[in-house]
Amino acid sequence: MWFPSKQKDNSKNKKQHFAPDFAKARSIVLPCLIVYCMFHLMFPFRHFLFDGNTSWTGKASKFAWRMKAHTKKADVRFYYALTPTDSLKLAQAGMVINTMQIQHLYEDPNTILQFANFLGNDLKKSGYPNSIIKASINVSMNGRPPQPLIDSTLNLLALKHNKWGAEDWVQPLHD
């Protein structure tokens, strides 16, 4: 009752209240909460796991705590050949993607492979299964003289994206 009773306190008449046992739930929830918090604290610092300048390579730049403290300017040109023996022709990338997407190409080199595969798939649909896609991308970062981001002699359709390590096809930054 919520008010004092005039009856004598008799322990036989009292109802017993059972508190729920949170020990089992605590043993599951607490470790999960710790792992969740540790992941969100450590994930932004993953750029320390990669060699080289991650501002140049674009690795670990998403969801990082680092601010964008660099500027890049670039000359981006894609070339294609319908067959391996044909000469290279300039692809009009501006007709397929916009200026913001072109800027994203040299900010995150993995998008170079995505765009090259897009062009390659378009050529395959047009009847050219053995086509070649190459790119000449010269980037100036923080006022440095322009230097190639990737090797312009590589067939981009033959390259694979490496999610967990450094991309061997991205040229290192030279000071």
C-alpha positions as CSV (number, residue, x, y, z in Angstrom):
1,M,0.0,0.0,0.0
2,W,1.1,3.5,-0.5
3,F,-0.1,4.7,2.9
4,P,0.8,3.5,6.4
5,S,-1.3,0.6,7.5
6,K,-2.7,0.2,11.0
7,Q,-2.3,-3.6,10.8
8,K,0.7,-5.2,12.4
9,D,3.6,-6.0,10.2
10,N,3.3,-9.7,9.5
11,S,6.1,-11.2,7.3
12,K,3.9,-14.1,6.2
13,N,1.3,-11.8,4.6
14,K,3.9,-9.7,2.7
15,K,4.3,-10.3,-1.0
16,Q,7.9,-10.9,-2.1
17,H,9.2,-8.8,-5.0
18,F,11.7,-10.3,-7.3
19,A,14.2,-8.0,-9.0
20,P,15.1,-9.1,-12.6
21,D,18.5,-10.6,-13.0
22,F,20.4,-8.2,-15.3
23,A,23.7,-10.1,-14.9
24,K,23.2,-12.2,-18.1
25,A,22.1,-9.1,-20.1
26,R,25.0,-7.1,-18.7
27,S,27.5,-9.8,-19.7
28,I,26.3,-9.5,-23.4
29,V,25.6,-5.8,-23.6
30,L,28.7,-4.4,-21.9
31,P,31.3,-6.2,-24.2
32,C,29.3,-5.2,-27.3
33,L,29.1,-1.6,-26.1
34,I,32.9,-1.6,-25.5
35,V,33.6,-3.0,-28.9
36,Y,31.3,-0.5,-30.5
37,C,32.9,2.4,-28.7
38,M,36.5,1.2,-29.4
39,F,35.7,0.8,-33.1
40,H,34.3,4.4,-33.4
41,L,37.3,5.8,-31.5
42,M,40.0,3.9,-33.5
43,F,38.5,3.8,-37.1
44,P,39.3,7.4,-37.8
45,F,43.0,6.8,-37.1
46,R,43.4,3.9,-39.6
47,H,45.4,6.2,-41.9
48,F,48.4,5.4,-39.7
49,L,48.3,1.8,-41.0
50,F,49.0,2.8,-44.6
51,D,52.4,3.7,-46.1
52,G,53.0,7.0,-47.8
53,N,51.0,10.2,-47.8
54,T,47.3,9.3,-47.4
55,S,46.3,12.7,-48.7
56,W,48.0,11.8,-52.0
57,T,46.8,8.2,-52.2
58,G,43.2,8.8,-50.9
59,K,43.4,5.8,-48.6
60,A,41.5,6.1,-45.3
61,S,40.3,9.6,-46.1
62,K,36.6,8.8,-45.6
63,F,35.3,9.0,-42.0
64,A,38.6,10.3,-40.7
65,W,39.0,12.9,-38.0
66,R,41.6,14.7,-40.1
67,M,40.4,17.9,-41.8
68,K,41.0,18.3,-45.5
69,A,44.2,20.3,-45.1
70,H,45.4,20.0,-48.7
71,T,44.5,21.3,-52.1
72,K,44.9,19.5,-55.4
73,K,44.8,20.7,-59.0
74,A,45.0,18.2,-61.8
75,D,44.9,17.6,-65.5
76,V,42.8,14.5,-66.1
77,R,42.8,12.8,-69.5
78,F,41.5,9.3,-70.4
79,Y,42.5,7.5,-73.5
80,Y,41.0,4.4,-75.2
81,A,41.9,2.0,-77.9
82,L,39.3,-0.3,-79.4
83,T,41.8,-3.1,-79.9
84,P,45.2,-3.6,-78.4
85,T,46.8,-2.7,-81.8
86,D,44.9,0.5,-82.3
87,S,46.4,3.9,-81.5
88,L,45.1,5.7,-78.4
89,K,42.3,8.2,-78.8
90,L,41.2,10.9,-76.2
91,A,38.0,10.0,-74.4
92,Q,35.7,12.9,-73.8
93,A,35.2,12.3,-70.0
94,G,33.4,15.6,-69.6
95,M,30.6,14.3,-71.8
96,V,30.0,11.4,-69.3
97,I,30.8,12.8,-65.9
98,N,30.6,16.3,-64.5
99,T,33.3,18.6,-63.1
100,M,32.7,17.5,-59.5
101,Q,33.1,13.8,-60.5
102,I,36.3,14.6,-62.4
103,Q,37.6,16.3,-59.2
104,H,36.8,13.2,-57.2
105,L,38.9,11.1,-59.6
106,Y,42.1,12.7,-58.4
107,E,41.0,13.0,-54.8
108,D,40.3,9.3,-54.5
109,P,42.3,7.2,-57.0
110,N,39.9,4.2,-56.7
111,T,37.4,6.2,-58.6
112,I,39.8,6.2,-61.5
113,L,39.4,2.4,-61.8
114,Q,35.6,2.7,-61.4
115,F,35.4,5.2,-64.2
116,A,37.8,3.2,-66.4
117,N,35.6,0.1,-65.8
118,F,32.6,2.1,-66.7
119,L,34.2,3.2,-70.0
120,G,35.4,-0.4,-70.6
121,N,31.9,-1.8,-70.1
122,D,30.4,0.8,-72.4
123,L,33.0,-0.3,-75.1
124,K,32.1,-4.0,-74.5
125,K,28.4,-3.3,-75.0
126,S,29.4,-1.5,-78.3
127,G,31.2,-4.7,-79.5
128,Y,34.8,-4.0,-78.5
129,P,35.6,-6.7,-75.8
130,N,39.4,-6.2,-76.0
131,S,39.5,-2.5,-75.6
132,I,42.2,-0.6,-73.6
133,I,41.7,2.3,-71.2
134,K,44.6,4.4,-70.0
135,A,44.8,7.7,-68.2
136,S,47.2,10.6,-67.9
137,I,46.5,12.3,-64.5
138,N,49.0,14.9,-63.4
139,V,48.3,16.3,-60.0
140,S,49.7,19.3,-58.1
141,M,49.2,19.0,-54.3
142,N,49.7,22.0,-52.0
143,G,51.5,24.0,-54.7
144,R,54.0,21.3,-55.7
145,P,54.8,21.0,-59.4
146,P,52.4,18.6,-61.1
147,Q,53.4,14.9,-61.0
148,P,51.7,11.8,-62.3
149,L,49.2,10.2,-59.9
150,I,49.3,6.9,-61.9
151,D,51.5,5.3,-64.5
152,S,50.0,6.4,-67.8
153,T,51.2,3.2,-69.6
154,L,49.0,0.9,-67.5
155,N,45.8,-0.6,-68.9
156,L,43.3,0.4,-66.2
157,L,40.9,-2.4,-67.2
158,A,43.6,-4.9,-66.1
159,L,44.0,-3.4,-62.6
160,K,42.2,-4.6,-59.4
161,H,41.1,-2.5,-56.4
162,N,42.8,-3.4,-53.1
163,K,40.5,-2.6,-50.3
164,W,42.8,-3.3,-47.4
165,G,46.3,-2.3,-48.6
166,A,48.1,0.3,-50.6
167,E,47.4,0.5,-54.3
168,D,50.6,-0.5,-56.2
169,W,49.5,1.3,-59.3
170,V,49.3,4.8,-57.6
171,Q,52.6,6.6,-57.9
172,P,54.3,7.8,-54.7
173,L,54.4,11.5,-53.9
174,H,57.7,13.1,-54.6
175,D,58.7,16.2,-52.6
